[in-house]
């Protein structure tokens, strides 16, 4: 039985002695049980209330929880590891996309399947079926080791369960989901009819530039030395960039951050060589990038693609323009 001086999640001793400054004891913002500083910082999010009036977000909006309360408060449904959004009922009778095309959405690093939830809901009204997945090391799969082959297995298992051979499957990946997507698409080439890859215009693979290598090194340092709570606080500046940013609480801050395997995220991106994979793909790719993002290889990626592939660059968009 866990005592009041032990973390309810990891059972670490959290002090409780006479010296306040030597204690690492914190309390869950929901149930008030004792948690250690590490668990509190990893299990942090901004509570989301559906249909509530958007309010300015501050670092004080971030709350810390024990594991049980964290999973209960999160916008993620922890009873499953992926979501299926069927076409809206009003469109089923006459929309040619219904049941013929499935969009497989794969989120960016540190995020979860909630990242593309508003996009999938909108497209369901156009008759598209969507599957939103958690990558290994993220969301409900946070304790699963993140590797490129584990990403392939995750996608393959979901396709086998949820898709039929008659359905067209479109892979849609953003940032980490795009870079790992190159690898996944290369391994599962015959299972997809096309792909949409977002925020992957920079080569961060084995033969990347010195500038990109520094970026990977810096990202690794940030993700391995800062907690999810600290990284969430550092991202607060992103919420004032557009009218659509109220979605960030529902899709990102309300689901939680998942950088516990930040080093593995960097390893995956730095291992993939898109130039070696793209020529083997038998379908067109649509690339989306922001004009203010790093994009040293977007033209090269496009030149290696099959016919009908294209590139769209959003003016003044940064790396987070579609989040």
N, C-alpha and C positions, 0 to 999 in steps of 0.2 A: 504493500500500500504506500502511495506517495505521500510524504509528509509535507507540511507547509513550507519547509526549507528546501524542497526539491522541485524541479521543473516538472509539471504534470505531463509533459510530452517526452523529454529525453532523460528525465530523472536526475539531471545534473544538480549538484548542490548549489543553491542560489544564495547562500549566506544566511542572513537573518540575525547575525550577531549584533553586538552593541554598537559597532562602528558602521554607520550608514554608508561611508565612502568605500568600504570594502565589500559591500553587498551588490550582487548583480540581480537581485530579485525584482521582478516586475509582475504586473497583474494583467491578465487577459481583459481587454476592454469590454467584453461581453459578460463572461461568467465570473470574472475576478479571481480565478485560480492563479496560483503562482506559475510563472514561466521564466525561463532564463533569457538573457539579453539576445542570444543568438536565435533562439526559436521565435522570439517576439519580432526581431528584425526581419527574419525570413518570411514570417506569416503575417505580413502587413498589407493592408489594402484600404481603399476608400469605400465605405458602404454606399451602395447604390439603391435608390428608391425609385421604382418605375413611375413615370408620369409626374415626377416632382419637378418643380421649377428649378432650372439650372442656377447654381450659385457659384461665385468665384471660388476657385480651389486654392488652398494654402497647404503648407506642410503640416499644419495642425489638423488637417482633414484626414490624415493617414492614421488609422487605428491598428493596434497590434492584438493578436489573438492567440489562444491555444489552438492546436490543430483541429479539434472538433468544431469549435466556434468559427474558425477561419473557413472551413469547408462549408459550414452552414450559411455564413454571411456572403461568401463569394458568389458572383454571378455565374460561376461554373457549376454545372450539375455533376457532383462527384459520384453519382450512381452509374455513370457510363463514361467512356473515354472519347466518344465522338457524338456529334449531333447530325441527324438527318432532317432536312427541311424540305417537305414535299411542296409541289406547286400549289398555289392558292386555289381553293375550290372553285372560285368564280371563273377561273381561266381554263379549267380542265376540259370543258366541252369543245372549245374551238381553237385552242392554242397548239400549233404544230410541234412546239418544243416539249410539251408535256410527255413525261416518261421516256423520251427519246434521248435526252441529254442530261448527264449528271455532272455537276461542277464540284470538283474536289479541292477544297480550300485548305491551304497550309500556311500557318502564321509565321511571323518573324521571331527572331531570337528574344528570349525572355518573356514572350507572350503566351497566348493560349488560343484555343479554337474560338474564343469569343471575339477575337480581333476582327474577323470578317463577318460577324453575325448580322450587322445592319445591311451589308452588301447582299448577303444571301437572302435575307428577308425581302429586300426590294426586288431581287431577281425572281423570287418565287411568284411574284405578281405577274411576271412576264412568262410564266410557265416553266421555269427552270427548277430542276431538283438539285439540291446541294447537300454535300457531306462536308462537315467541318471537323477536322481532326486535331488532336493534341500530339505534337511531336514528342518523341522520347525525351525525358529530362524536363518536360514542361507540363503545366496544368495538372490534370489527373494522372499523368505519367511522370511526374516530377522525380519519382524514385527509380525510374527505369533508366539504365545507362544510355547516354546519347552517343550513338555511332552512326555512320552512314548506312551500314548494313541493317541496323536496327530501324532506321527510317524506312528503308525499303520493305522490311518485314511488316512494319506497322501499316503502310499503305496497301501492301499486297493483301494482308489479312482482311482489311476493311472492304476492299474491292470484292474479294471472294464472298464476303457475307452480304453485301448490300447492292451489288451490281450484276447485271446479266450480260451475256455476250452480245445482245442486240442493242445495248445502250452505248451511246457515244460518251466517253469520259474526257473531261477537260481538266487538266491539272492547273491550278491557280496558286502560285506561291509568292510570298512577299519576303524580301531580304533573306534571312536564314532559310525560309521556306523555298526561296527561289534558288539559292546556291546549292542546298541539299537536293533541290528539285532536279537540277541537271543530272545528278548522280542517280536519283530515283528513276527519272525518265530514261536514262541510258540502260538501266537494268530491266525496266518494265516497258520498253519501247512499244511493244505491240498492243498494250492495253489502253493506250491513250490516242485520241483523235486529234488533239491539239493542246497547246499550253499557253498560259498567260504568266509571264514572269516579271515581277515588280521589284524595283530598287536593287538591281543586280548589274548595273552598268560598269562597275569597277572590277577589274581583275584582282582578286585577292588570293589566287591559287599559288601553286608552287613557283611559278615563273613571274610573279607579280613584281611591280616596281618597288623601289626602296620606300617611297611614300606610303604605298599600300602596306608594306611590311611593318612600317612604324604604326600605322593605323590598327593593324591586327594586334601588335604588341600592346598598344595603349588600351584597346578594348579588353584584352586579356587581363591587364592590370586592374582596370576598373571593375570588371565583373568578378574577379577573384578576391579583391580587397574591399569592396563595398557591399553592404547588405542590400537585399531587395528594397527595404525601406529607404535606405539612403539613395539608391538609384532612382526610386520613384520620386523622391523629393527633388532630385536633380533634374527630373524631366518636367517639373511643373511649368517651366517656361514654354513648353510646347502647347499648353492649353489655350493660349491667347491668340493663336495664329489664324483661326477661321471660325465661321459660324457653326461648322459641323463638329467642333471640338467637344460639345456636350456629350457626344458619343464616347469620348475617351473614358469616362467613368464607367459606363456600362460595359465597354469592350476591353478595357485595359486596366485602369486603376481599380475598378470594382471586382475584377477577376483575380488580380494579384500579379506580381512579377515573379519570374522563375529564372534567376541567374545562378542557382546553386551549382550548375554545371557550365558556368561561363567559359571555362577553359576548353571544354569539349566543343562548345559552339564555335570557338575560334579554330580549333583543330579541324572540324568538319569543313568550314569555309576555305581554310588554307590548303586542304587536301584536294579539293575538286578543281579540275582543269576543264572549264567549259569548252575551250577550243578543241579539245580531244574528243568531247562527247557530242557536241552539236551536229557534226556532219553525219553521225550514225542515226540521228532521229528522223523518222519517216513522216513527220507531220509539221505543219506551220507553227510558229511561235509568235505571239504578240508580246512585245516588251513595253513596259511602262516605266519611265524614269522621271524624276524631278530635275529641272534645269539647274538647281543649286546643289544637287547631289554630286558625288564623285562618279565620273562616267568615262573613264579612260578607254574602255573596251566595248562600248555599246555598238559602235559601227562594225567592229570586227565580229562580234557575236552575230549580228544581223546578216553579215555577208556570208556566214557559214551555214545559214539556215536554208531550209527548203523554200520553194516558191510560195507566195502568198503570205510569207512572214512580214512583219512590219514593226516599226518602232514609233512610239508616241512619247514626246517629251513635254511635260507640263511646266509652263513658264512659272518661275518663282516657287516651284515645288521643291521641297527638300527631301531628305530620306524618309520622312514620316508623312508625306502628303496624302497617302491613301489609308493611313491607320485609323 
